[in-house]
Amino acid sequence: MASDPGRPYDRRCEHLSGVVRPAGPVGDGCAECLALGWSWSRLRWCARCGHVGCCDSSRGRHAHAHHVATGHPVALSLDPAEGWGWCYADELFLVESPPPGGGAP
């Protein structure tokens, strides 16, 4: 992951050390929503502890609530079609870095 290069003033996230996308399944969904019988729009994964919470477009906003409660700064989207994350602390959109060599075979 890297800070979005399109952001002004060359802002950088200082919380990306060791952030990697989870290698496999991370659970059945947002645990808080499941316990309440709620549904969610999209899921976010805490890059510090692995908590899975629902996004800000969801009723519970549990990923954001997890950040507020713990201070864990970075959450990654778990949607397979989305390769991005968000740093709550720096309020910065994060994009996946291209693979070494630019991804060319």
C-alpha positions as CSV (number, residue, x, y, z in Angstrom):
1,M,0.0,0.0,0.0
2,A,1.1,3.6,-0.6
3,S,-0.4,7.0,-0.2
4,D,-2.5,8.1,-3.2
5,P,-0.1,10.0,-5.5
6,G,-2.9,12.2,-6.7
7,R,-3.3,13.9,-3.3
8,P,-2.2,17.5,-2.9
9,Y,0.8,18.7,-1.0
10,D,2.6,15.3,-1.2
11,R,0.9,14.0,1.9
12,R,2.2,10.7,3.2
13,C,0.8,8.1,5.5
14,E,3.2,7.3,8.4
15,H,1.3,4.1,9.3
16,L,2.0,1.8,6.4
17,S,4.9,-0.2,7.8
18,G,4.0,-3.9,7.5
19,V,0.6,-3.4,6.0
20,V,-0.3,-6.3,3.7
21,R,-3.6,-7.5,2.5
22,P,-4.9,-10.7,4.3
23,A,-3.9,-13.9,2.4
24,G,-7.2,-15.7,2.9
25,P,-10.8,-15.5,4.3
26,V,-11.1,-13.3,7.4
27,G,-14.5,-14.4,8.8
28,D,-18.2,-14.3,8.1
29,G,-18.6,-10.5,8.0
30,C,-18.9,-7.6,10.4
31,A,-19.2,-9.3,13.8
32,E,-21.1,-6.4,15.4
33,C,-23.7,-6.4,12.6
34,L,-24.0,-10.1,12.7
35,A,-24.7,-9.9,16.4
36,L,-27.4,-7.3,15.8
37,G,-29.0,-9.0,12.9
38,W,-28.0,-6.1,10.6
39,S,-26.7,-6.2,7.0
40,W,-23.8,-4.1,5.7
41,S,-22.7,-2.6,2.4
42,R,-18.9,-3.4,2.3
43,L,-16.4,-4.7,4.8
44,R,-13.1,-3.2,6.0
45,W,-10.2,-5.0,7.6
46,C,-8.1,-3.5,10.3
47,A,-4.4,-3.8,9.2
48,R,-3.2,-3.7,12.8
49,C,-5.4,-6.4,14.5
50,G,-7.5,-8.0,11.7
51,H,-10.9,-6.8,13.0
52,V,-13.5,-6.9,10.3
53,G,-16.1,-4.1,10.4
54,C,-18.6,-2.6,8.1
55,C,-17.9,0.6,6.0
56,D,-19.2,4.1,6.6
57,S,-21.9,3.5,4.0
58,S,-23.3,0.8,6.3
59,R,-25.8,1.3,9.1
60,G,-23.3,0.4,11.9
61,R,-20.1,2.1,10.6
62,H,-18.2,-0.5,12.7
63,A,-14.9,-0.2,11.0
64,H,-14.8,3.5,11.9
65,A,-16.0,2.8,15.4
66,H,-13.2,0.3,15.8
67,H,-10.7,3.0,14.8
68,V,-12.2,5.4,17.4
69,A,-12.1,2.8,20.1
70,T,-8.6,1.5,19.4
71,G,-6.7,4.1,17.5
72,H,-5.8,1.6,14.9
73,P,-5.1,3.8,11.9
74,V,-5.4,1.8,8.7
75,A,-8.3,-0.2,7.3
76,L,-8.3,-2.0,3.9
77,S,-11.3,-2.7,1.7
78,L,-12.2,-6.4,1.6
79,D,-14.1,-6.1,-1.6
80,P,-12.1,-8.2,-4.2
81,A,-12.7,-5.5,-6.8
82,E,-11.3,-2.7,-4.6
83,G,-7.5,-2.5,-4.0
84,W,-7.5,0.4,-1.6
85,G,-7.4,1.4,2.0
86,W,-7.9,4.4,4.3
87,C,-5.7,5.9,7.0
88,Y,-8.1,7.3,9.6
89,A,-5.3,9.0,11.5
90,D,-3.9,10.9,8.4
91,E,-7.3,11.1,6.6
92,L,-5.6,9.7,3.5
93,F,-6.8,7.4,0.8
94,L,-4.3,4.5,0.1
95,V,-3.8,2.6,-3.1
96,E,-2.0,-0.7,-3.7
97,S,1.5,-0.4,-4.9
98,P,2.3,-2.0,-8.2
99,P,4.2,-5.2,-8.0
100,P,8.0,-5.0,-8.5
101,G,8.9,-4.7,-12.1
102,G,5.5,-3.0,-12.9
103,G,3.7,-6.3,-13.1
104,A,4.8,-7.1,-16.6
105,P,5.6,-10.8,-17.2
